[in-house]
Amino acid sequence: MSMSDPIADMLTRIRNAQMVDKAIVAMPSSKVKAAIAQVLKDEGYIDGFQVKTEGGKSQLEIALKYYAGRPVIERIERVSRPGLRIYKGA
């Protein structure tokens, strides 16, 4: 079964993992998800990430970051989605 919005699924997995204080969250990997994880790492919102391949399937594992017991990411949501595209000018 294919997912209609894999980026929204990624963000939801991050939110859900932070609500239960998980250190690492895993999800199916893609180039776009890895690029988003790289931006989150560069901006200091996550500790790191890695792509693991098990049985021909790639998994993206993100190490979540906490400060004083609270998640560093306070709010994360998808603005432009498949049903409602939002474009930002230069």
mmCIF file of the C-alpha atoms, coordinates in Angstrom:
data_MODEL
# 
_entry.id   MODEL 
# 
loop_
_atom_site.group_PDB 
_atom_site.id 
_atom_site.type_symbol 
_atom_site.label_atom_id 
_atom_site.label_alt_id 
_atom_site.label_comp_id 
_atom_site.label_asym_id 
_atom_site.label_entity_id 
_atom_site.label_seq_id 
_atom_site.pdbx_PDB_ins_code 
_atom_site.Cartn_x 
_atom_site.Cartn_y 
_atom_site.Cartn_z 
_atom_site.occupancy 
_atom_site.B_iso_or_equiv 
_atom_site.pdbx_formal_charge 
_atom_site.auth_seq_id 
_atom_site.auth_comp_id 
_atom_site.auth_asym_id 
_atom_site.auth_atom_id 
_atom_site.pdbx_PDB_model_num 
ATOM 1  C CA . MET A 1 1  ? 0.000  0.000  0.000  1.00 0.00 ? 1  MET A CA 1 
ATOM 2  C CA . SER A 1 2  ? 1.412  3.374  -0.959 1.00 0.00 ? 2  SER A CA 1 
ATOM 3  C CA . MET A 1 3  ? 1.292  6.398  1.263  1.00 0.00 ? 3  MET A CA 1 
ATOM 4  C CA . SER A 1 4  ? -0.390 9.547  -0.072 1.00 0.00 ? 4  SER A CA 1 
ATOM 5  C CA . ASP A 1 5  ? 1.843  11.968 1.869  1.00 0.00 ? 5  ASP A CA 1 
ATOM 6  C CA . PRO A 1 6  ? 5.100  10.435 3.132  1.00 0.00 ? 6  PRO A CA 1 
ATOM 7  C CA . ILE A 1 7  ? 6.471  13.768 4.400  1.00 0.00 ? 7  ILE A CA 1 
ATOM 8  C CA . ALA A 1 8  ? 3.426  14.326 6.627  1.00 0.00 ? 8  ALA A CA 1 
ATOM 9  C CA . ASP A 1 9  ? 3.864  10.748 7.872  1.00 0.00 ? 9  ASP A CA 1 
ATOM 10 C CA . MET A 1 10 ? 7.503  11.533 8.746  1.00 0.00 ? 10 MET A CA 1 
ATOM 11 C CA . LEU A 1 11 ? 6.528  14.641 10.699 1.00 0.00 ? 11 LEU A CA 1 
ATOM 12 C CA . THR A 1 12 ? 3.764  12.746 12.517 1.00 0.00 ? 12 THR A CA 1 
ATOM 13 C CA . ARG A 1 13 ? 6.201  10.004 13.516 1.00 0.00 ? 13 ARG A CA 1 
ATOM 14 C CA . ILE A 1 14 ? 8.582  12.643 14.913 1.00 0.00 ? 14 ILE A CA 1 
ATOM 15 C CA . ARG A 1 15 ? 5.755  14.333 16.866 1.00 0.00 ? 15 ARG A CA 1 
ATOM 16 C CA . ASN A 1 16 ? 4.457  11.030 18.263 1.00 0.00 ? 16 ASN A CA 1 
ATOM 17 C CA . ALA A 1 17 ? 7.932  9.855  19.289 1.00 0.00 ? 17 ALA A CA 1 
ATOM 18 C CA . GLN A 1 18 ? 8.615  13.123 21.103 1.00 0.00 ? 18 GLN A CA 1 
ATOM 19 C CA . MET A 1 19 ? 5.324  12.906 22.999 1.00 0.00 ? 19 MET A CA 1 
ATOM 20 C CA . VAL A 1 20 ? 6.478  9.616  24.559 1.00 0.00 ? 20 VAL A CA 1 
ATOM 21 C CA . ASP A 1 21 ? 10.119 10.757 25.009 1.00 0.00 ? 21 ASP A CA 1 
ATOM 22 C CA . LYS A 1 22 ? 11.639 8.308  22.523 1.00 0.00 ? 22 LYS A CA 1 
ATOM 23 C CA . ALA A 1 23 ? 15.334 8.789  21.758 1.00 0.00 ? 23 ALA A CA 1 
ATOM 24 C CA . ILE A 1 24 ? 15.172 7.375  18.218 1.00 0.00 ? 24 ILE A CA 1 
ATOM 25 C CA . VAL A 1 25 ? 12.370 7.187  15.673 1.00 0.00 ? 25 VAL A CA 1 
ATOM 26 C CA . ALA A 1 26 ? 12.501 4.932  12.590 1.00 0.00 ? 26 ALA A CA 1 
ATOM 27 C CA . MET A 1 27 ? 10.602 5.188  9.322  1.00 0.00 ? 27 MET A CA 1 
ATOM 28 C CA . PRO A 1 28 ? 10.865 4.080  5.691  1.00 0.00 ? 28 PRO A CA 1 
ATOM 29 C CA . SER A 1 29 ? 13.618 6.057  3.991  1.00 0.00 ? 29 SER A CA 1 
ATOM 30 C CA . SER A 1 30 ? 13.640 8.179  0.846  1.00 0.00 ? 30 SER A CA 1 
ATOM 31 C CA . LYS A 1 31 ? 15.960 10.818 -0.591 1.00 0.00 ? 31 LYS A CA 1 
ATOM 32 C CA . VAL A 1 32 ? 13.515 13.602 0.300  1.00 0.00 ? 32 VAL A CA 1 
ATOM 33 C CA . LYS A 1 33 ? 13.133 12.419 3.905  1.00 0.00 ? 33 LYS A CA 1 
ATOM 34 C CA . ALA A 1 34 ? 16.925 12.166 4.268  1.00 0.00 ? 34 ALA A CA 1 
ATOM 35 C CA . ALA A 1 35 ? 17.268 15.715 2.899  1.00 0.00 ? 35 ALA A CA 1 
ATOM 36 C CA . ILE A 1 36 ? 14.680 16.993 5.401  1.00 0.00 ? 36 ILE A CA 1 
ATOM 37 C CA . ALA A 1 37 ? 16.514 15.181 8.209  1.00 0.00 ? 37 ALA A CA 1 
ATOM 38 C CA . GLN A 1 38 ? 19.777 16.812 7.070  1.00 0.00 ? 38 GLN A CA 1 
ATOM 39 C CA . VAL A 1 39 ? 18.181 20.272 7.297  1.00 0.00 ? 39 VAL A CA 1 
ATOM 40 C CA . LEU A 1 40 ? 16.817 19.473 10.774 1.00 0.00 ? 40 LEU A CA 1 
ATOM 41 C CA . LYS A 1 41 ? 20.304 18.348 11.838 1.00 0.00 ? 41 LYS A CA 1 
ATOM 42 C CA . ASP A 1 42 ? 22.028 21.404 10.310 1.00 0.00 ? 42 ASP A CA 1 
ATOM 43 C CA . GLU A 1 43 ? 19.602 23.713 12.128 1.00 0.00 ? 43 GLU A CA 1 
ATOM 44 C CA . GLY A 1 44 ? 20.133 21.899 15.450 1.00 0.00 ? 44 GLY A CA 1 
ATOM 45 C CA . TYR A 1 45 ? 16.675 20.362 15.862 1.00 0.00 ? 45 TYR A CA 1 
ATOM 46 C CA . ILE A 1 46 ? 17.845 16.721 15.932 1.00 0.00 ? 46 ILE A CA 1 
ATOM 47 C CA . ASP A 1 47 ? 21.025 15.029 17.170 1.00 0.00 ? 47 ASP A CA 1 
ATOM 48 C CA . GLY A 1 48 ? 21.542 13.079 13.965 1.00 0.00 ? 48 GLY A CA 1 
ATOM 49 C CA . PHE A 1 49 ? 20.196 10.522 11.540 1.00 0.00 ? 49 PHE A CA 1 
ATOM 50 C CA . GLN A 1 50 ? 21.293 7.510  9.571  1.00 0.00 ? 50 GLN A CA 1 
ATOM 51 C CA . VAL A 1 51 ? 19.940 5.360  6.778  1.00 0.00 ? 51 VAL A CA 1 
ATOM 52 C CA . LYS A 1 52 ? 20.053 1.617  7.452  1.00 0.00 ? 52 LYS A CA 1 
ATOM 53 C CA . THR A 1 53 ? 19.302 -1.093 4.917  1.00 0.00 ? 53 THR A CA 1 
ATOM 54 C CA . GLU A 1 54 ? 17.795 -4.319 6.229  1.00 0.00 ? 54 GLU A CA 1 
ATOM 55 C CA . GLY A 1 55 ? 16.496 -6.991 3.891  1.00 0.00 ? 55 GLY A CA 1 
ATOM 56 C CA . GLY A 1 56 ? 16.486 -4.669 0.884  1.00 0.00 ? 56 GLY A CA 1 
ATOM 57 C CA . LYS A 1 57 ? 14.405 -2.010 2.672  1.00 0.00 ? 57 LYS A CA 1 
ATOM 58 C CA . SER A 1 58 ? 15.951 1.299  3.718  1.00 0.00 ? 58 SER A CA 1 
ATOM 59 C CA . GLN A 1 59 ? 15.074 2.671  7.147  1.00 0.00 ? 59 GLN A CA 1 
ATOM 60 C CA . LEU A 1 60 ? 15.716 6.247  8.225  1.00 0.00 ? 60 LEU A CA 1 
ATOM 61 C CA . GLU A 1 61 ? 16.543 6.495  11.930 1.00 0.00 ? 61 GLU A CA 1 
ATOM 62 C CA . ILE A 1 62 ? 16.413 9.947  13.503 1.00 0.00 ? 62 ILE A CA 1 
ATOM 63 C CA . ALA A 1 63 ? 17.981 10.657 16.902 1.00 0.00 ? 63 ALA A CA 1 
ATOM 64 C CA . LEU A 1 64 ? 15.699 13.177 18.576 1.00 0.00 ? 64 LEU A CA 1 
ATOM 65 C CA . LYS A 1 65 ? 17.103 16.032 20.629 1.00 0.00 ? 65 LYS A CA 1 
ATOM 66 C CA . TYR A 1 66 ? 15.903 17.098 24.073 1.00 0.00 ? 66 TYR A CA 1 
ATOM 67 C CA . TYR A 1 67 ? 16.904 20.026 26.284 1.00 0.00 ? 67 TYR A CA 1 
ATOM 68 C CA . ALA A 1 68 ? 16.170 19.919 30.024 1.00 0.00 ? 68 ALA A CA 1 
ATOM 69 C CA . GLY A 1 69 ? 13.828 16.979 29.437 1.00 0.00 ? 69 GLY A CA 1 
ATOM 70 C CA . ARG A 1 70 ? 11.765 18.810 26.813 1.00 0.00 ? 70 ARG A CA 1 
ATOM 71 C CA . PRO A 1 71 ? 11.837 18.250 23.046 1.00 0.00 ? 71 PRO A CA 1 
ATOM 72 C CA . VAL A 1 72 ? 13.852 20.818 21.092 1.00 0.00 ? 72 VAL A CA 1 
ATOM 73 C CA . ILE A 1 73 ? 11.175 20.752 18.361 1.00 0.00 ? 73 ILE A CA 1 
ATOM 74 C CA . GLU A 1 74 ? 8.195  22.467 19.970 1.00 0.00 ? 74 GLU A CA 1 
ATOM 75 C CA . ARG A 1 75 ? 5.965  22.428 16.893 1.00 0.00 ? 75 ARG A CA 1 
ATOM 76 C CA . ILE A 1 76 ? 6.371  20.837 13.477 1.00 0.00 ? 76 ILE A CA 1 
ATOM 77 C CA . GLU A 1 77 ? 3.733  20.747 10.746 1.00 0.00 ? 77 GLU A CA 1 
ATOM 78 C CA . ARG A 1 78 ? 3.373  20.473 6.998  1.00 0.00 ? 78 ARG A CA 1 
ATOM 79 C CA . VAL A 1 79 ? 2.332  23.736 5.353  1.00 0.00 ? 79 VAL A CA 1 
ATOM 80 C CA . SER A 1 80 ? 2.138  22.828 1.663  1.00 0.00 ? 80 SER A CA 1 
ATOM 81 C CA . ARG A 1 81 ? 0.452  19.482 1.165  1.00 0.00 ? 81 ARG A CA 1 
ATOM 82 C CA . PRO A 1 82 ? -0.751 17.516 -1.877 1.00 0.00 ? 82 PRO A CA 1 
ATOM 83 C CA . GLY A 1 83 ? -4.337 18.782 -1.574 1.00 0.00 ? 83 GLY A CA 1 
ATOM 84 C CA . LEU A 1 84 ? -3.412 22.411 -0.916 1.00 0.00 ? 84 LEU A CA 1 
ATOM 85 C CA . ARG A 1 85 ? -0.183 23.684 -2.423 1.00 0.00 ? 85 ARG A CA 1 
ATOM 86 C CA . ILE A 1 86 ? 1.281  26.839 -0.923 1.00 0.00 ? 86 ILE A CA 1 
ATOM 87 C CA . TYR A 1 87 ? 4.120  28.572 -2.761 1.00 0.00 ? 87 TYR A CA 1 
ATOM 88 C CA . LYS A 1 88 ? 6.527  31.126 -1.348 1.00 0.00 ? 88 LYS A CA 1 
ATOM 89 C CA . GLY A 1 89 ? 7.992  33.831 -3.571 1.00 0.00 ? 89 GLY A CA 1 
ATOM 90 C CA . ALA A 1 90 ? 11.704 34.582 -3.683 1.00 0.00 ? 90 ALA A CA 1 
# 
